[in-house]
């Protein structure tokens, strides 16, 4: 669905915004079966918006994201081909929406239920940033050092929250890096908030969850439950 960027282009009467269109494609009580297109009530909703036969062969131009080059490229296809591709992408798109909404609802519940003994820690992906000096000389433009930023956010009781940015000259984003950053955060939180008994950890990307396999084991060793 996100492959396309249309410019004043509508091939059907479907809503154009993500929330409205995804809501339309599923039952009001959204289930995993709805998102995976296994629900008998909503699995064929898109077909009711198939383009008319007289317009199916019409050639249209649009922009498509090219994943390898990460840029929008103008391309052209028939209305029927675009609609077929939309139908092909629908299941993965709706599963993404379903998982995102379930995760957001669960995270909201954990945030609201934080009581001092249980906290929520969200860990974002780390990234490298270039370091530039103020009023640097011209030759510096061609060469800059880098640093890793590892970001996280913690929700405690009574609306208290705290953000973290760990800066390091270790530029390799490996399991050991994730271990070191997460281990530091866990120990810092346990030292600062002695009443903590349980830490719910949300990782921004699946890769972080894999990288954090060792930190999760470490978390159990320091006496907190996850």
VMD Tcl script that draws the C-alpha trace (Angstrom):
set ca {
  {0.00 0.00 0.00}
  {2.80 2.39 0.88}
  {4.55 1.50 -2.37}
  {2.50 4.15 -4.09}
  {2.52 7.90 -4.00}
  {-0.29 9.19 -6.20}
  {-0.62 12.71 -7.51}
  {-4.28 13.70 -7.95}
  {-5.00 10.09 -8.85}
  {-7.97 7.94 -7.83}
  {-8.66 4.60 -9.43}
  {-11.55 3.65 -7.10}
  {-13.86 5.28 -4.56}
  {-11.87 3.86 -1.65}
  {-10.95 6.30 1.15}
  {-7.44 7.63 0.67}
  {-6.31 7.98 4.30}
  {-4.82 4.93 6.02}
  {-7.11 4.73 9.06}
  {-10.39 5.10 7.19}
  {-9.44 2.71 4.41}
  {-8.12 0.03 6.80}
  {-11.22 0.36 9.00}
  {-13.41 -0.04 5.93}
  {-11.63 -3.23 4.88}
  {-12.25 -4.98 8.21}
  {-15.16 -5.61 10.54}
  {-15.89 -3.05 13.25}
  {-14.52 -5.52 15.81}
  {-11.15 -5.99 14.12}
  {-9.71 -9.49 14.53}
  {-6.64 -11.29 13.25}
  {-8.91 -13.19 10.85}
  {-10.08 -9.88 9.36}
  {-6.52 -8.69 8.82}
  {-5.37 -12.01 7.32}
  {-8.37 -11.98 4.97}
  {-9.85 -15.16 6.45}
  {-13.01 -13.51 7.80}
  {-16.02 -14.48 5.66}
  {-17.70 -11.14 6.39}
  {-15.02 -8.76 5.17}
  {-12.47 -10.69 3.08}
  {-14.07 -9.65 -0.24}
  {-14.76 -5.99 0.52}
  {-12.08 -4.72 -1.83}
  {-13.58 -6.52 -4.83}
  {-16.71 -4.35 -4.56}
  {-14.49 -1.40 -5.53}
  {-12.93 -3.02 -8.60}
  {-12.57 -0.53 -11.45}
  {-15.18 -0.56 -14.20}
  {-14.40 -2.64 -17.27}
  {-14.28 0.38 -19.57}
  {-11.52 2.01 -17.46}
  {-9.46 -1.11 -16.66}
  {-7.15 -0.70 -19.63}
  {-6.60 3.01 -19.07}
  {-2.92 3.79 -18.60}
  {-2.10 5.87 -15.54}
  {1.14 7.33 -14.22}
  {2.13 7.28 -10.58}
  {5.19 7.31 -8.33}
  {6.42 4.08 -6.78}
  {8.99 3.63 -4.03}
  {12.00 1.66 -5.18}
  {13.23 -0.17 -2.08}
  {16.80 -0.67 -3.29}
  {17.36 2.99 -4.09}
  {14.89 4.44 -1.58}
  {13.43 6.93 -4.00}
  {10.16 7.59 -5.79}
  {10.25 6.66 -9.46}
  {7.57 7.59 -11.95}
  {6.05 4.54 -13.61}
  {2.96 3.65 -15.61}
  {0.49 0.76 -15.49}
  {-3.08 0.08 -16.41}
  {-5.83 0.69 -13.86}
  {-6.44 -3.07 -13.71}
  {-2.75 -3.77 -12.95}
  {-2.62 -1.18 -10.18}
  {-5.80 -2.55 -8.61}
  {-4.46 -6.12 -8.80}
  {-1.25 -5.03 -7.07}
  {-3.29 -3.23 -4.41}
  {-5.26 -6.42 -3.81}
  {-2.04 -8.44 -3.60}
  {-0.61 -6.06 -0.97}
  {-3.78 -5.80 1.10}
  {-3.18 -8.73 3.46}
  {0.34 -7.67 4.49}
  {-0.83 -4.07 4.88}
  {-3.80 -4.98 7.09}
  {-1.68 -7.36 9.19}
  {0.74 -4.47 9.74}
  {-2.15 -2.22 10.83}
  {-3.56 -4.95 13.11}
  {-0.22 -5.59 14.84}
  {0.50 -1.87 15.19}
  {-2.88 -1.23 16.83}
  {-2.58 -4.19 19.17}
  {0.91 -3.15 20.23}
  {-0.20 0.46 20.75}
  {-3.17 -0.64 22.88}
  {-0.99 -2.95 24.98}
  {1.66 -0.27 25.42}
  {-1.02 2.25 26.46}
  {-2.29 -0.21 29.06}
  {1.22 -0.79 30.44}
  {1.87 2.96 30.58}
  {-1.34 3.63 32.49}
  {-0.76 0.71 34.88}
  {2.78 1.72 35.88}
  {2.70 1.91 39.68}
  {6.29 2.34 40.83}
  {6.97 -1.37 41.24}
  {6.25 -1.96 37.54}
  {7.63 0.35 34.86}
  {7.65 0.45 31.09}
  {10.90 0.89 29.15}
  {10.78 1.56 25.40}
  {14.08 1.09 23.58}
  {14.53 2.68 20.18}
  {16.99 1.63 17.48}
  {20.45 3.11 17.73}
  {21.88 5.28 14.98}
  {25.14 6.89 14.02}
  {25.39 10.67 13.83}
  {28.11 12.82 12.31}
  {30.02 15.14 14.59}
  {30.67 18.66 13.37}
  {32.61 21.43 15.04}
  {31.28 24.94 15.23}
  {33.13 27.30 12.84}
  {35.07 24.35 11.44}
  {37.68 24.91 8.74}
  {36.79 24.11 5.13}
  {38.72 20.83 4.92}
  {36.64 19.41 7.79}
  {33.65 19.36 5.45}
  {35.00 16.20 3.85}
  {35.68 14.23 7.02}
  {33.61 13.98 10.20}
  {33.81 11.67 13.16}
  {30.77 9.67 14.24}
  {29.07 8.61 17.46}
  {26.29 6.15 18.29}
  {23.09 7.40 19.91}
  {21.08 4.79 21.81}
  {17.69 6.20 22.89}
  {15.11 4.93 25.37}
  {12.11 6.20 27.35}
  {10.78 4.97 30.70}
  {7.34 5.45 32.26}
  {7.07 5.24 36.04}
  {4.16 5.86 38.46}
  {1.99 8.99 38.73}
  {2.81 10.26 35.26}
  {6.56 10.39 35.95}
  {8.66 9.58 32.89}
  {12.26 9.93 31.85}
  {14.09 9.92 28.52}
  {17.60 8.59 27.90}
  {20.20 9.12 25.21}
  {23.41 7.13 25.56}
  {26.33 8.41 23.47}
  {29.17 6.08 22.52}
  {32.12 5.87 20.14}
  {31.25 2.19 19.54}
  {29.79 2.30 16.02}
  {28.97 -1.39 15.59}
  {25.31 -2.23 16.28}
  {25.75 -5.78 17.54}
  {24.43 -7.96 20.36}
  {27.28 -6.82 22.56}
  {26.41 -3.17 21.89}
  {22.75 -3.78 22.72}
  {23.82 -5.65 25.85}
  {26.05 -2.83 27.08}
  {23.45 -0.10 26.50}
  {20.53 -2.06 27.92}
  {22.55 -3.31 30.88}
  {23.48 0.27 31.78}
  {19.86 1.43 31.56}
  {18.56 -1.43 33.68}
  {21.13 -0.89 36.43}
  {20.51 2.86 36.35}
  {16.75 2.39 36.75}
  {17.13 -0.18 39.54}
  {19.52 2.09 41.43}
  {17.35 5.16 41.01}
  {13.99 3.50 41.67}
  {14.55 0.89 44.36}
  {10.91 -0.26 44.42}
  {11.04 -1.71 40.88}
  {10.00 -5.36 40.72}
  {9.06 -5.67 37.06}
  {10.21 -3.97 33.86}
  {8.16 -4.25 30.69}
  {10.47 -3.69 27.71}
  {9.27 -2.58 24.28}
  {11.72 -2.69 21.39}
  {11.19 -0.38 18.42}
  {12.44 -2.87 15.84}
  {12.45 -6.66 15.72}
  {16.20 -6.61 15.14}
  {16.64 -4.98 18.54}
  {14.68 -7.77 20.18}
  {17.09 -10.29 18.65}
  {20.11 -8.23 19.63}
  {18.76 -7.90 23.16}
  {18.59 -11.66 23.82}
  {21.60 -11.37 26.12}
  {20.36 -8.20 27.90}
  {17.05 -9.94 28.63}
  {18.90 -12.76 30.39}
  {20.94 -10.16 32.26}
  {17.72 -8.49 33.39}
  {16.64 -11.71 35.08}
  {20.01 -11.95 36.82}
  {19.64 -8.54 38.48}
  {16.40 -9.59 40.13}
  {13.77 -7.83 38.04}
  {10.96 -9.57 36.21}
  {10.16 -8.91 32.55}
}
mol new
graphics top color blue
foreach p $ca { graphics top sphere $p radius 0.5 }
foreach p [lrange $ca 0 end-1] q [lrange $ca 1 end] { graphics top cylinder $p $q radius 0.2 }
display resetview
